[in-house]
Amino acid sequence: MQIEASIKTAAVAGAWASFGLVPFEGWMAQHPIDSALAHNLLWLSAALMFFILPAYFFVFGRGSEPFGRTWFIDPAERARYAVIAKRMFAWFISAGIVGSLWSWALSLVIK
């Protein structure tokens, strides 16, 4: 099955980032780790799982090619840029809304 990036998958990736990183940050605050290396490796693994890989596959898309230096002159590249910008906007709004609601819900449960 080929993964295709779209506005819906970008919104789901934003929600996934919020669902994963908000409780992870709270967990890290409750369980301090003495080793800086272990702390950084845990954050790297959480960032990979909840932020970097979903953004790569579901927001930018695997088939996205790099833009040229003069992308703003070429109408075809501007159109590709607009598609990716819309997905990034959907990701950002979804992450913000879900993150706000999830933080509020967790603050009611965990005191």
MIMI-376187 format. One record per residue: residue number from 0; residue in three letters; x, y, z of N, C-alpha, C in turn. Coordinates in pm, whole numbers, always signed. Each point is the difference from the previous one (the first is absolute). Layout:
BEGIN
<site NUM, ALA, <X, Y, Z>, <X, Y, Z>, <X, Y, Z>>
...
# end
This chain:
BEGIN
<site 0, MET, <+84, -118, +0>, <-84, +118, +0>, <+89, +124, +0>>
<site 1, GLN, <-24, +88, -95>, <+76, +123, -13>, <-61, +109, +88>>
<site 2, ILE, <+81, +64, +81>, <-47, +108, +86>, <-3, +128, -83>>
<site 3, GLU, <-114, +66, -2>, <-16, +122, -77>, <-31, +115, +96>>
<site 4, ALA, <+80, +105, -4>, <-21, +115, +86>, <-118, +82, -52>>
<site 5, SER, <-86, +42, +93>, <-114, +84, -34>, <-29, +92, +119>>
<site 6, ILE, <-99, +84, -17>, <-36, +90, +110>, <-55, -81, +119>>
<site 7, LYS, <-75, -105, -28>, <-54, -83, +108>, <+111, -73, +75>>
<site 8, THR, <+96, -56, -73>, <+110, -69, +69>, <+86, +99, +77>>
<site 9, ALA, <+13, +122, -51>, <+76, +102, +73>, <-71, +37, +130>>
<site 10, ALA, <-133, +10, -4>, <-75, +31, +123>, <+12, -114, +101>>
<site 11, VAL, <-5, -123, -48>, <+17, -114, +90>, <+141, -3, +58>>
<site 12, ALA, <+100, +35, -80>, <+138, +5, +49>, <+15, +107, +108>>
<site 13, GLY, <-68, +113, -16>, <+3, +103, +104>, <-65, -47, +129>>
<site 14, ALA, <-114, -68, -13>, <-66, -54, +119>, <+87, -106, +66>>
<site 15, TRP, <+65, -85, -80>, <+89, -104, +52>, <+116, +63, +78>>
<site 16, ALA, <+56, +108, -52>, <+110, +68, +69>, <-46, +52, +135>>
<site 17, SER, <-118, +59, +5>, <-51, +51, +127>, <-33, -112, +98>>
<site 18, PHE, <-64, -105, -50>, <-35, -112, +88>, <+124, -67, +58>>
<site 19, GLY, <+110, +1, -72>, <+121, -65, +48>, <+92, +89, +80>>
<site 20, LEU, <+24, +121, -48>, <+102, +85, +62>, <-48, +69, +128>>
<site 21, VAL, <-128, +30, +9>, <-50, +66, +122>, <+14, -92, +121>>
<site 22, PRO, <-48, -125, -4>, <+20, -86, +117>, <+146, -40, +20>>
<site 23, PHE, <+76, -8, -110>, <+142, -34, +15>, <+73, +109, +76>>
<site 24, GLU, <-31, +125, -30>, <+64, +110, +73>, <-36, -4, +148>>
<site 25, GLY, <-126, -28, +31>, <-41, -14, +140>, <+68, -116, +69>>
<site 26, TRP, <+15, -111, -73>, <+66, -117, +57>, <+146, +31, +28>>
<site 27, MET, <+65, +71, -93>, <+141, +35, +20>, <+16, +96, +119>>
<site 28, ALA, <-98, +86, +22>, <+8, +91, +114>, <-18, -75, +132>>
<site 29, GLN, <-83, -104, +0>, <-24, -78, +122>, <+111, -100, +29>>
<site 30, HIS, <+76, -39, -100>, <+106, -99, +15>, <+133, +56, -49>>
<site 31, PRO, <+63, +83, +81>, <+126, +60, -45>, <+109, -107, -18>>
<site 32, ILE, <+79, +18, -103>, <+107, -94, -33>, <+132, +71, +23>>
<site 33, ASP, <+91, -67, +72>, <+128, +61, +34>, <+93, +11, -120>>
<site 34, SER, <-5, -94, -89>, <+90, -3, -114>, <-52, +91, -112>>
<site 35, ALA, <+83, +94, -42>, <-39, +88, -110>, <-14, -78, -130>>
<site 36, LEU, <+84, -100, -19>, <-7, -81, -121>, <-132, -77, -7>>
<site 37, ALA, <-39, -62, +111>, <-126, -74, +3>, <-119, +95, -19>>
<site 38, HIS, <+6, +116, +60>, <-106, +99, -15>, <-13, +42, -146>>
<site 39, ASN, <+112, +29, -64>, <-3, +42, -140>, <-43, -113, -92>>
<site 40, LEU, <+40, -123, +29>, <-41, -112, -83>, <-150, -27, +12>>
<site 41, LEU, <-55, +16, +120>, <-144, -15, +16>, <-76, +107, -78>>
<site 42, TRP, <+47, +124, +7>, <-65, +106, -75>, <+14, -21, -150>>
<site 43, LEU, <+115, -48, -43>, <+21, -28, -143>, <-95, -110, -48>>
<site 44, SER, <-13, -106, +80>, <-91, -108, -40>, <-144, +48, -4>>
<site 45, ALA, <-42, +82, +95>, <-137, +54, -1>, <-19, +94, -118>>
<site 46, ALA, <+99, +81, -29>, <-10, +92, -114>, <-7, -76, -131>>
<site 47, LEU, <+77, -107, -12>, <-6, -82, -121>, <-137, -63, -18>>
<site 48, MET, <-53, -56, +109>, <-126, -74, -7>, <-121, +92, -18>>
<site 49, PHE, <+0, +114, +65>, <-119, +83, +1>, <+9, +125, -88>>
<site 50, PHE, <+121, +38, -43>, <+13, +125, -74>, <+68, -18, -136>>
<site 51, ILE, <+122, -50, -2>, <+80, +0, -122>, <-53, -98, -105>>
<site 52, LEU, <-17, -127, +37>, <-49, -98, -97>, <-142, +28, -49>>
<site 53, PRO, <-95, +35, +89>, <-132, +36, -54>, <+3, +123, -90>>
<site 54, ALA, <+83, +98, +33>, <+10, +118, -86>, <+58, -37, -136>>
<site 55, TYR, <+98, -86, -2>, <+61, -40, -126>, <-98, -77, -88>>
<site 56, PHE, <-69, -97, +57>, <-88, -85, -79>, <-137, +63, -28>>
<site 57, PHE, <-59, +68, +98>, <-138, +44, -11>, <-19, +148, -29>>
<site 58, VAL, <+103, +82, +18>, <-12, +143, -30>, <+75, +33, -129>>
<site 59, PHE, <+129, -29, -4>, <+79, +33, -118>, <-19, -102, -111>>
<site 60, GLY, <-10, -125, +34>, <-16, -106, -99>, <+134, -52, -47>>
<site 61, ARG, <+2, -128, -29>, <+126, -62, -43>, <+42, +45, -138>>
<site 62, GLY, <-96, +34, -86>, <+32, +35, -138>, <+35, +146, -20>>
<site 63, SER, <+5, +78, +106>, <+31, +142, -14>, <+146, +19, -36>>
<site 64, GLU, <+20, +72, -106>, <+136, +31, -44>, <+39, +136, +56>>
<site 65, PRO, <+131, +24, +12>, <+42, +131, +50>, <-37, +111, -100>>
<site 66, PHE, <-20, +117, +51>, <-31, +114, -83>, <+130, +61, -53>>
<site 67, GLY, <-9, +57, -118>, <+114, +68, -57>, <+20, +136, +66>>
<site 68, ARG, <+112, +63, -32>, <+26, +132, +59>, <-97, +105, -50>>
<site 69, THR, <-53, -20, -116>, <-94, +96, -57>, <-142, -56, -4>>
<site 70, TRP, <-40, -70, +106>, <-132, -63, +4>, <-112, +102, -9>>
<site 71, PHE, <+22, +121, +48>, <-105, +100, +2>, <-28, +59, -138>>
<site 72, ILE, <+88, -26, -99>, <-21, +47, -136>, <-80, -102, -82>>
<site 73, ASP, <+25, -127, +25>, <-64, -108, -75>, <-140, -29, +54>>
<site 74, PRO, <-105, +14, -81>, <-137, -24, +49>, <-23, -144, +48>>
<site 75, ALA, <+63, -98, -63>, <-18, -139, +42>, <+58, -23, +139>>
<site 76, GLU, <+117, +56, +26>, <+60, -17, +133>, <-75, +80, +105>>
<site 77, ARG, <-54, +116, -37>, <-83, +76, +96>, <-124, -79, +37>>
<site 78, ALA, <-58, -71, -96>, <-117, -83, +29>, <+36, -115, +94>>
<site 79, ARG, <+114, -63, -23>, <+46, -107, +92>, <+23, +55, +139>>
<site 80, TYR, <+59, +121, +8>, <+26, +64, +128>, <-131, +29, +73>>
<site 81, ALA, <-101, +46, -75>, <-129, +30, +61>, <-65, -124, +58>>
<site 82, VAL, <+13, -113, -68>, <-58, -125, +50>, <+66, -39, +133>>
<site 83, ILE, <+131, +8, +4>, <+72, -36, +124>, <-29, +101, +111>>
<site 84, ALA, <-11, +128, -36>, <-31, +102, +100>, <-139, -23, +60>>
<site 85, LYS, <-97, -41, -82>, <-134, -30, +53>, <+3, -118, +95>>
<site 86, ARG, <+80, -103, -34>, <+12, -115, +90>, <+66, +40, +131>>
<site 87, MET, <+103, +84, -7>, <+68, +45, +121>, <-95, +83, +87>>
<site 88, PHE, <-83, +81, -61>, <-98, +79, +74>, <-100, -91, +70>>
<site 89, ALA, <-48, -102, -72>, <-93, -96, +60>, <+66, -74, +116>>
<site 90, TRP, <+126, -37, -17>, <+73, -67, +108>, <+10, +91, +122>>
<site 91, PHE, <+37, +125, -23>, <+20, +95, +109>, <-131, +28, +75>>
<site 92, ILE, <-108, +24, -73>, <-129, +28, +64>, <-49, -122, +78>>
<site 93, SER, <+12, -117, -61>, <-43, -123, +68>, <+82, -24, +127>>
<site 94, ALA, <+130, +17, -9>, <+85, -19, +118>, <-34, +102, +109>>
<site 95, GLY, <-28, +122, -40>, <-35, +103, +98>, <-131, -27, +71>>
<site 96, ILE, <-102, -36, -77>, <-132, -25, +59>, <+3, -124, +88>>
<site 97, VAL, <+51, -110, -55>, <+4, -124, +77>, <+93, +14, +121>>
<site 98, GLY, <+113, +68, -18>, <+92, +19, +111>, <-60, +82, +112>>
<site 99, SER, <-75, +103, -36>, <-65, +82, +103>, <-105, -81, +77>>
<site 100, LEU, <-83, -71, -74>, <-104, -80, +66>, <+60, -115, +82>>
<site 101, TRP, <+102, -63, -54>, <+65, -112, +69>, <+72, +48, +125>>
<site 102, SER, <+67, +115, -7>, <+66, +55, +118>, <-102, +35, +108>>
<site 103, TRP, <-112, +58, -42>, <-105, +35, +96>, <-56, -126, +65>>
<site 104, ALA, <-27, -104, -81>, <-57, -124, +54>, <+99, -67, +96>>
<site 105, LEU, <+126, -2, -35>, <+99, -62, +88>, <+20, +81, +127>>
<site 106, SER, <-15, +132, -7>, <+16, +81, +121>, <-114, -25, +99>>
<site 107, LEU, <-116, -40, -51>, <-111, -32, +89>, <+21, -136, +69>>
<site 108, VAL, <+61, -92, -72>, <+19, -135, +51>, <+122, -8, +91>>
<site 109, ILE, <+110, +60, -42>, <+127, -8, +73>, <+22, +130, +74>>
<site 110, LYS, <+6, -10, +131>, <+25, +121, +80>, <+113, -21, +95>>
# end
